[in-house]
Amino acid sequence: MAGLAPLVVPRHVLGGAGYQAPSDTLAIAAVGIGGMGRNYLEGCKQEKIVALCDLDHNYAAKVFEAYPTARRYHDYREMFDRESRNFDALIIAVPDHMHAILLMAAIGMKKHIYCAKPVAHSIGEVRTVRKALLAAKGIVTKGSIQDSRTDYARSTTEILNTGALGPIREIHIWTFHPIYPCSLTRPTGAGTPPAGMDWDLWIGPAPYRPYNKAYHPANWRAWWDFGTADVGDMGCHTLHTYFEELRLQAPSLIYGYRSTRYEDMSKETPTPETEGSANMISWEYPARGEMPPLKMFFYDGCIKPPRPADLDHGTTMPREGVLFVGDQGKLMSSYYGGNPFAPFGRPPSGGTAARGLPGGLLLPESKFRDFAQPPKTLPRCERADHYTDWTRSCKAGVPTALPIEFACQLTEVALLGTFALRTGKTLEWDAGAMRVTSDAEANRYVVPPYRAGWKL
């Protein structure tokens, strides 16, 4: 019939529910898929997974099976050589000591990147990666901090931004982790790596040691040669909530101590190669513009900070949380931001916080009884949208909720905590010069040497 306009049908209707047109699909490769990598891939399953790499094909067998069309590799170098033209974006989920190596390779190939946290194993690596990313064009990145920019984290930030607490003088962070073996001595025996596994490649730039199940699978994180301990694992999960607002980029003094292992009641057993089963770290900040000096404390191994005197005596402190102490009051939030008395900081399904506000519990409660949660002025990225934020941003060419460039800054502060734990000393830090000024020996951790044959 003349005059009728042509019918335009959306592509998702033509393809049915959940259809994503090939032209809208990101081609993804991943390295290190047997552990957390499987979760990262699951979050990106709407995209095209073209190539997967893991040194241990036995450990990663179920993940390989979940993506039957993806080509399989043991060696990431072979995958890059063969597949570099076939993928747009790379997922990095290997142990910490290999992050920077893979990040720099991905930047060199101009690939979008999703990387596990912490994004590097040393501060020298952090600075190199960040500089390269800031100079790169068209690369979209995201750090693996699933609660970054969520409503419950942003709600905490928005309370802090009101100034209701007055100047912040202290931050106390605590967690029930570590959840992996700690306070260990180096195994004396040499085991046999899983069939087909190149153990020398797994060691990478770290000092060589024979294969042992104490390191793989999954137990590498407590070992300083491969991991960054609990503060590297979990610290970034909370720092993002208030890092920029409180200007926490450059502490001047760091101190740490750790639990001691005893084989019996009379003999201390040194465990210098791993973190302790319980650890405490403090960072001290000078005045930052109009902000006064601040101290930040990190506790793990189920240690908690001193109980606030104005917290109701019948209330048990949550097993993990953050306490902000200001001149005019305190705010207790969950480790990830938000109400500490709702599971994982999330309000119950009804939408009302179990106690306090969505952004946390203000103390003393009598003073803040009529305080209302501030309006939502900051952009959000809900936890369920964490991975699609990355894939969508890659396609649009826009920044994600938490670019790796920012995650580098969080990582640097966490790594300073590892220096303090490893030395047991009070360390004075010059961020501009990138050096410990109070202890020359501690500087060996700033840019540790790579094993022969490896370079960044």
C-alpha positions as CSV (number, residue, x, y, z in Angstrom):
1,M,0.0,0.0,0.0
2,A,1.5,3.4,-1.0
3,G,2.6,5.7,1.8
4,L,3.4,3.0,4.4
5,A,6.8,3.3,6.0
6,P,9.1,0.3,6.0
7,L,8.9,-1.8,9.1
8,V,12.2,-1.6,11.1
9,V,12.7,-4.6,13.4
10,P,15.4,-4.4,16.1
11,R,18.2,-7.0,15.7
12,H,17.5,-8.5,19.1
13,V,14.0,-9.3,18.0
14,L,15.3,-11.0,14.8
15,G,17.6,-13.1,16.8
16,G,15.3,-13.9,19.8
17,A,15.8,-13.1,23.5
18,G,19.3,-12.5,24.5
19,Y,20.6,-12.3,20.9
20,Q,23.7,-10.2,20.3
21,A,24.6,-9.4,16.7
22,P,28.1,-10.5,15.6
23,S,29.0,-6.9,14.9
24,D,28.3,-6.0,18.5
25,T,30.4,-8.9,19.9
26,L,33.8,-8.6,21.4
27,A,36.5,-11.3,20.6
28,I,38.2,-12.2,23.9
29,A,41.3,-14.2,24.8
30,A,42.2,-15.1,28.4
31,V,45.3,-16.3,30.3
32,G,45.0,-18.1,33.6
33,I,41.5,-19.6,33.6
34,G,41.6,-22.3,36.2
35,G,41.0,-20.1,39.2
36,M,39.3,-16.7,39.3
37,G,39.6,-16.6,35.5
38,R,36.6,-18.8,35.2
39,N,34.5,-16.2,37.0
40,Y,35.8,-13.4,34.7
41,L,34.9,-15.5,31.6
42,E,31.5,-16.3,33.0
43,G,30.8,-12.6,33.3
44,C,31.8,-12.1,29.6
45,K,30.1,-15.2,28.2
46,Q,27.8,-13.1,25.9
47,E,31.0,-12.2,23.9
48,K,33.0,-14.5,21.6
49,I,35.7,-16.4,23.6
50,V,38.2,-17.2,20.9
51,A,41.4,-18.4,22.8
52,L,42.1,-19.7,26.3
53,C,45.5,-20.3,27.9
54,D,46.5,-22.0,31.1
55,L,49.7,-23.8,32.1
56,D,47.8,-26.5,33.9
57,H,45.2,-28.0,31.6
58,N,44.1,-30.4,34.3
59,Y,43.2,-27.6,36.7
60,A,41.5,-25.7,34.0
61,A,39.7,-28.7,32.3
62,K,36.2,-27.7,33.2
63,V,36.7,-24.1,31.9
64,F,38.1,-25.4,28.6
65,E,35.0,-27.6,28.3
66,A,32.7,-24.7,28.9
67,Y,34.1,-22.9,25.8
68,P,34.5,-25.8,23.3
69,T,35.1,-23.5,20.3
70,A,37.9,-21.6,21.9
71,R,41.4,-22.7,20.9
72,R,43.5,-24.0,23.7
73,Y,47.1,-23.1,24.7
74,H,49.7,-23.9,27.4
75,D,52.0,-20.9,26.6
76,Y,50.6,-17.4,26.4
77,R,53.4,-16.4,24.1
78,E,52.3,-19.0,21.5
79,M,48.7,-17.8,21.9
80,F,49.7,-14.2,21.2
81,D,51.8,-15.2,18.2
82,R,49.0,-17.2,16.7
83,E,45.9,-15.3,17.8
84,S,46.8,-11.6,18.1
85,R,44.7,-10.7,15.0
86,N,41.8,-12.8,16.2
87,F,41.0,-11.1,19.5
88,D,40.1,-7.6,20.6
89,A,40.5,-7.9,24.4
90,L,42.5,-9.9,26.9
91,I,41.5,-11.2,30.4
92,I,44.5,-11.6,32.7
93,A,43.9,-13.9,35.7
94,V,47.4,-15.3,36.5
95,P,49.3,-15.0,39.8
96,D,50.4,-11.5,40.8
97,H,54.0,-11.9,39.8
98,M,53.0,-12.3,36.1
99,H,50.5,-9.5,35.8
100,A,52.9,-6.7,34.6
101,I,54.5,-9.0,32.0
102,L,51.1,-9.7,30.5
103,L,49.8,-6.2,30.8
104,M,52.8,-4.8,28.9
105,A,52.3,-7.4,26.2
106,A,48.6,-6.5,25.9
107,I,49.4,-2.8,25.8
108,G,52.0,-3.5,23.0
109,M,49.3,-5.4,21.0
110,K,46.8,-2.5,21.6
111,K,44.3,-4.9,23.2
112,H,41.6,-3.9,25.7
113,I,42.4,-5.4,29.1
114,Y,40.6,-6.8,32.2
115,C,43.2,-7.7,34.9
116,A,43.0,-9.3,38.3
117,K,44.0,-7.2,41.3
118,P,46.5,-6.2,42.4
119,V,47.6,-5.1,39.0
120,A,51.3,-5.6,39.6
121,H,53.8,-7.3,42.0
122,S,56.1,-4.4,42.6
123,I,55.9,-0.6,42.7
124,G,58.4,-0.4,39.8
125,E,56.0,-2.5,37.7
126,V,53.0,-0.4,38.8
127,R,54.7,2.8,37.6
128,T,55.8,1.2,34.3
129,V,52.3,-0.1,33.6
130,R,50.6,3.1,34.5
131,K,52.9,5.2,32.4
132,A,52.3,2.9,29.4
133,L,48.5,3.0,29.8
134,L,48.4,6.8,30.1
135,A,50.4,7.1,26.9
136,A,48.3,4.5,25.0
137,K,45.4,5.4,22.8
138,G,42.2,3.5,22.4
139,I,42.8,0.9,25.1
140,V,39.9,0.3,27.5
141,T,40.9,-1.3,30.8
142,K,39.3,-2.5,34.0
143,G,40.7,-3.7,37.3
144,S,39.0,-6.7,39.0
145,I,37.4,-4.9,41.9
146,Q,33.8,-6.2,41.5
147,D,32.4,-3.8,44.0
148,S,33.9,-0.6,42.5
149,R,31.3,2.1,42.0
150,T,28.4,-0.1,43.3
151,D,25.5,1.6,45.0
152,Y,26.5,0.5,48.5
153,A,30.1,1.7,47.9
154,R,29.0,5.0,46.5
155,S,26.5,5.4,49.3
156,T,29.4,5.3,51.7
157,T,31.4,7.8,49.6
158,E,28.4,10.2,49.5
159,I,28.1,10.2,53.3
160,L,31.8,11.0,53.6
161,N,31.4,13.8,51.0
162,T,28.7,15.6,53.2
163,G,31.4,16.5,55.7
164,A,29.1,15.3,58.5
165,L,32.0,13.5,60.2
166,G,34.2,16.6,60.1
167,P,37.9,16.1,59.1
168,I,38.8,12.4,58.9
169,R,41.7,11.5,61.2
170,E,41.7,7.7,61.1
171,I,40.6,4.8,58.9
172,H,40.4,1.2,60.3
173,I,40.0,-1.7,57.8
174,W,39.6,-5.3,58.9
175,T,38.9,-8.6,57.2
176,F,38.6,-12.3,58.2
177,H,41.1,-13.3,55.5
178,P,43.6,-14.8,54.7
179,I,41.8,-17.9,53.6
180,Y,44.9,-19.7,52.3
181,P,47.9,-21.2,54.1
182,C,50.3,-18.7,55.7
183,S,53.2,-18.6,58.1
184,L,54.9,-21.3,56.0
185,T,58.5,-22.4,55.5
186,R,59.8,-23.3,52.1
187,P,59.2,-27.0,51.3
188,T,62.4,-29.1,51.1
189,G,61.1,-31.7,48.6
190,A,60.6,-31.3,44.9
191,G,57.3,-32.5,43.4
192,T,56.2,-33.3,39.9
193,P,54.2,-30.7,38.1
194,P,50.9,-31.7,36.6
195,A,51.2,-33.4,33.2
196,G,51.9,-30.9,30.4
197,M,52.7,-28.0,32.8
198,D,55.8,-25.9,32.0
199,W,56.8,-25.1,35.6
200,D,59.7,-22.9,34.5
201,L,57.2,-20.7,32.7
202,W,54.9,-20.6,35.7
203,I,57.9,-19.3,37.8
204,G,58.4,-16.6,35.2
205,P,60.4,-13.6,36.5
206,A,60.4,-14.8,40.1
207,P,63.4,-16.6,41.7
208,Y,63.3,-20.3,40.7
209,R,62.2,-23.0,43.1
210,P,61.1,-26.6,42.4
211,Y,57.4,-27.4,41.9
212,N,55.4,-28.1,45.1
213,K,51.7,-28.1,45.9
214,A,52.5,-25.5,48.5
215,Y,52.5,-23.0,45.5
216,H,50.2,-24.5,42.9
217,P,47.3,-24.9,42.5
218,A,45.8,-21.9,44.2
219,N,48.2,-21.6,47.2
220,W,50.7,-19.0,45.7
221,R,49.2,-15.9,47.2
222,A,50.9,-15.9,50.6
223,W,54.4,-16.4,49.1
224,W,56.2,-13.1,48.6
225,D,57.9,-14.3,45.4
226,F,54.5,-14.9,43.7
227,G,51.8,-13.0,45.6
228,T,51.2,-9.8,47.6
229,A,49.5,-11.4,50.7
230,D,46.2,-10.4,52.1
231,V,46.8,-6.6,51.8
232,G,47.4,-7.0,48.1
233,D,44.5,-9.4,47.7
234,M,41.9,-7.6,49.7
235,G,43.2,-4.0,50.2
236,C,42.1,-2.7,46.8
237,H,38.6,-4.0,47.5
238,T,38.0,-1.2,50.0
239,L,40.5,1.5,49.1
240,H,38.6,2.5,46.0
241,T,35.6,3.7,48.0
242,Y,37.4,6.8,49.4
243,F,40.9,6.8,47.9
244,E,40.5,9.9,45.7
245,E,38.2,11.7,48.1
246,L,40.7,11.5,51.0
247,R,43.8,11.8,48.7
248,L,45.5,8.6,49.8
249,Q,48.0,8.3,47.0
250,A,51.2,9.1,48.9
251,P,51.7,8.0,52.5
252,S,54.8,9.2,54.2
253,L,55.3,6.5,56.8
254,I,54.4,2.8,56.8
255,Y,54.7,0.2,59.6
256,G,53.6,-3.4,59.8
257,Y,53.9,-6.5,62.0
258,R,52.8,-10.1,61.6
259,S,52.1,-13.1,63.7
260,T,55.0,-15.4,64.6
261,R,55.1,-19.2,64.1
262,Y,56.3,-21.5,66.8
263,E,57.0,-25.2,66.2
264,D,56.8,-25.6,69.9
265,M,56.5,-23.3,72.9
266,S,60.3,-22.7,73.1
267,K,61.4,-22.1,69.5
268,E,60.3,-19.4,67.1
269,T,60.2,-20.6,63.5
270,P,61.1,-17.8,61.0
271,T,58.8,-17.6,58.0
272,P,60.3,-14.7,56.0
273,E,58.9,-16.0,52.6
274,T,55.2,-15.8,53.5
275,E,52.9,-13.4,55.3
276,G,51.7,-14.2,58.8
277,S,48.4,-15.8,59.7
278,A,47.4,-12.4,61.2
279,N,48.9,-9.1,60.2
280,M,48.6,-5.4,61.0
281,I,49.7,-2.4,58.8
282,S,49.5,1.3,59.3
283,W,50.0,4.1,56.8
284,E,50.5,7.7,57.9
285,Y,49.6,10.6,55.7
286,P,50.7,14.2,56.2
287,A,48.3,17.1,55.8
288,R,46.8,17.1,52.2
289,G,45.8,20.6,51.4
290,E,43.0,21.5,53.8
291,M,42.9,17.9,55.1
292,P,44.6,17.2,58.4
293,P,47.2,14.3,58.9
294,L,45.5,10.9,58.7
295,K,46.4,7.4,59.8
296,M,45.1,4.3,58.1
297,F,45.2,0.8,59.6
298,F,44.7,-2.6,58.1
299,Y,44.0,-5.8,60.1
300,D,43.5,-9.3,58.9
301,G,43.4,-12.8,60.3
302,C,40.2,-12.0,62.2
303,I,41.9,-9.2,64.1
304,K,39.6,-6.2,64.6
305,P,40.3,-2.6,65.7
306,P,39.4,-1.3,69.1
307,R,35.7,-1.4,69.5
308,P,34.1,2.1,69.2
309,A,33.0,3.2,72.7
310,D,29.7,4.6,71.2
311,L,28.7,1.4,69.5
312,D,25.8,-0.3,71.2
313,H,27.1,-2.9,73.7
314,G,24.7,-5.5,72.3
315,T,26.0,-5.1,68.7
316,T,28.7,-7.5,67.5
317,M,31.2,-5.8,65.1
318,P,31.0,-7.3,61.7
319,R,33.7,-9.8,60.6
320,E,35.0,-7.3,58.1
321,G,34.5,-3.6,57.8
322,V,35.8,-0.1,57.6
323,L,35.6,2.5,60.4
324,F,36.1,6.2,59.5
325,V,36.9,8.4,62.5
326,G,36.3,12.1,62.2
327,D,36.3,15.0,64.5
328,Q,32.5,15.1,64.6
329,G,31.6,11.4,64.4
330,K,32.3,8.0,63.0
331,L,31.1,5.9,60.1
332,M,31.2,2.1,60.1
333,S,30.7,0.6,56.7
334,S,31.3,-2.9,55.2
335,Y,34.6,-3.9,53.7
336,Y,33.2,-3.1,50.3
337,G,31.2,0.0,51.2
338,G,27.7,0.3,52.5
339,N,25.8,-1.0,55.5
340,P,28.1,-3.3,57.6
341,F,25.2,-5.2,59.2
342,A,23.6,-6.4,55.9
343,P,25.3,-9.4,54.1
344,F,28.3,-8.2,52.2
345,G,27.2,-4.6,52.7
346,R,24.1,-5.1,50.6
347,P,20.7,-4.2,51.9
348,P,18.2,-7.1,52.2
349,S,15.9,-7.7,49.2
350,G,13.3,-5.4,50.6
351,G,15.7,-2.5,50.0
352,T,15.9,-1.2,53.5
353,A,19.2,-1.5,55.4
354,A,19.2,-4.0,58.2
355,R,20.6,-1.3,60.4
356,G,21.9,2.2,59.8
357,L,21.9,3.7,56.3
358,P,22.7,2.1,53.0
359,G,26.1,3.9,53.3
360,G,26.9,2.6,56.8
361,L,26.2,3.1,60.5
362,L,26.9,6.6,61.8
363,L,28.1,6.9,65.4
364,P,27.1,8.0,67.9
365,E,23.7,6.8,66.8
366,S,21.9,9.3,69.1
367,K,23.6,12.2,67.3
368,F,22.8,10.9,63.8
369,R,19.4,9.5,64.4
370,D,17.8,12.0,62.0
371,F,20.6,12.0,59.5
372,A,19.3,11.0,56.0
373,Q,21.2,9.1,53.4
374,P,22.4,11.8,50.9
375,P,21.0,11.9,47.3
376,K,22.7,9.7,44.7
377,T,25.0,12.1,42.9
378,L,27.8,9.8,42.0
379,P,27.6,7.4,38.9
380,R,27.0,3.8,39.7
381,C,28.1,0.4,38.3
382,E,26.2,-2.4,40.0
383,R,28.0,-5.7,40.9
384,A,25.9,-7.6,38.4
385,D,27.0,-5.2,35.7
386,H,30.7,-5.3,36.6
387,Y,31.9,-7.4,33.6
388,T,29.5,-6.0,31.1
389,D,30.7,-2.5,32.0
390,W,34.1,-3.6,30.7
391,T,32.8,-5.2,27.5
392,R,30.3,-2.5,26.8
393,S,33.0,0.2,27.4
394,C,35.4,-1.6,25.0
395,K,32.9,-1.5,22.2
396,A,32.0,2.2,22.9
397,G,35.6,3.3,23.4
398,V,34.8,4.9,26.8
399,P,36.4,4.5,30.2
400,T,35.2,1.8,32.6
401,A,34.0,2.3,36.2
402,L,37.5,1.5,37.4
403,P,40.3,1.7,34.9
404,I,43.6,-0.1,35.5
405,E,45.3,3.3,35.6
406,F,43.4,4.0,38.8
407,A,43.9,0.4,40.1
408,C,47.6,1.0,39.8
409,Q,47.4,3.7,42.5
410,L,45.4,1.5,44.8
411,T,48.0,-1.3,44.2
412,E,50.9,1.0,45.1
413,V,49.6,1.8,48.5
414,A,48.8,-1.9,49.2
415,L,52.3,-2.9,48.1
416,L,53.8,-0.4,50.5
417,G,52.0,-2.4,53.2
418,T,53.9,-5.6,52.0
419,F,57.2,-3.7,52.4
420,A,56.4,-3.0,56.0
421,L,55.3,-6.6,56.7
422,R,58.5,-8.0,55.1
423,T,60.9,-5.7,56.9
424,G,59.1,-5.3,60.2
425,K,60.4,-1.7,60.2
426,T,59.0,1.8,60.2
427,L,59.5,2.9,56.6
428,E,59.7,6.5,55.4
429,W,58.4,6.7,51.8
430,D,59.2,9.4,49.1
431,A,56.5,8.8,46.5
432,G,58.0,11.3,44.0
433,A,61.5,9.7,44.1
434,M,59.9,6.2,44.4
435,R,62.2,5.2,47.3
436,V,62.3,4.3,50.9
437,T,64.4,7.0,52.5
438,S,64.8,5.4,56.0
439,D,66.0,2.0,55.1
440,A,68.2,1.3,52.0
441,E,67.7,-2.4,52.3
442,A,63.9,-2.1,51.8
443,N,64.4,-0.5,48.4
444,R,65.2,-4.0,47.0
445,Y,61.4,-4.5,47.0
446,V,60.6,-1.4,45.0
447,V,62.1,-2.7,41.8
448,P,63.1,-6.3,42.5
449,P,65.4,-8.0,39.9
450,Y,63.8,-10.4,37.4
451,R,65.2,-13.8,36.8
452,A,67.6,-14.2,33.9
453,G,65.7,-14.3,30.5
454,W,62.8,-12.1,31.7
455,K,62.2,-8.4,31.3
456,L,59.3,-6.0,31.5
